[in-house]
Amino acid sequence: MLLLFPSAVQHFLYKVEDDRLCIMVKTAVSEIIKPQVERLAAISAKATQISSASYFLMFYMLRMVLPEDMRDELDETAALARKLGIEYLKLRDKDIDVFIRSGIDRIKN
């Protein structure tokens, strides 16, 4: 039956070749990109750890040097800063400058 419709046979064969070629290209690109993505993820994780360590060190040092009557305000500000950090991570396509300005306003008030 397919021999009666050579264009259908030709289309079917091209489709099979296109699919094979697509699979080969996807496999090759994946093999090349995967190690680089994993490397970038590891770098990002290290940056997060360093950032967290510096945050807690700064907080600890401030608590040590501030008088006791100011420590409650520092605790509240640190809690709000953590909350703002979590909100920032949840953002999608939002202007960072606007977010930072609104965060500073929230901390001041």
Order of alpha helices (4+ residues) and beta strands (2+ residues): alpha-alpha-alpha
